């Protein structure tokens, strides 16, 4: 399920909707934290950083 949220977040990121992307990345991160999926969390943080950079550039 976390991967689905990440994929949805990536779609929003590519469409330029960084706020919506962050929403889905956060949902994925919550699931990964609950599962103690450190590798997944690391990948999600990387995705989140791309959206955060795009937000700051606005």
C-alpha positions as CSV (number, residue, x, y, z in Angstrom):
1,X,0.0,0.0,0.0
2,X,2.9,2.4,0.8
3,X,4.2,1.9,-2.7
4,X,0.8,2.9,-4.2
5,X,0.9,6.1,-2.2
6,X,4.4,6.8,-3.4
7,X,3.4,6.2,-7.0
8,X,0.4,8.6,-6.6
9,X,2.7,11.1,-5.0
10,X,5.2,10.9,-7.9
11,X,2.4,11.5,-10.4
12,X,1.4,14.7,-8.5
13,X,5.0,15.7,-8.3
14,X,5.5,15.4,-12.1
15,X,2.2,17.3,-12.7
16,X,3.6,20.1,-10.5
17,X,1.2,19.7,-7.6
18,X,3.8,19.5,-4.8
19,X,1.4,19.9,-1.9
20,X,-0.7,17.0,-3.1
21,X,2.5,15.0,-3.7
22,X,3.6,15.6,-0.1
23,X,0.3,14.5,1.2
24,X,0.7,11.1,-0.4
25,X,4.4,10.8,0.5
26,X,3.4,11.4,4.1
27,X,0.8,8.7,4.0
28,X,3.4,6.3,2.6
29,X,5.9,7.3,5.3
30,X,3.3,6.7,8.1
31,X,2.7,3.1,6.9
32,X,6.5,2.5,6.5
33,X,7.1,3.8,10.0
34,X,4.4,1.5,11.4
35,X,6.1,-1.5,9.6
36,X,9.6,-0.3,10.5
37,X,10.5,-0.4,6.8
38,X,13.7,1.6,7.0
39,X,14.6,1.1,3.3
40,X,11.2,2.2,2.2
41,X,11.3,5.2,4.5
42,X,14.7,6.2,3.0
43,X,13.2,6.1,-0.5
44,X,10.2,8.1,0.6
45,X,12.4,10.8,2.2
46,X,14.2,11.1,-1.1
47,X,10.9,11.6,-3.0
48,X,9.8,14.1,-0.3
49,X,13.0,16.1,-0.7
50,X,12.3,16.6,-4.4
51,X,8.9,17.9,-3.7
52,X,10.1,20.1,-0.9
53,X,12.8,21.6,-3.2
54,X,10.1,22.3,-5.8
55,X,7.9,24.0,-3.2
56,X,10.8,26.2,-2.1
57,X,11.6,27.2,-5.6
58,X,8.1,28.7,-6.1
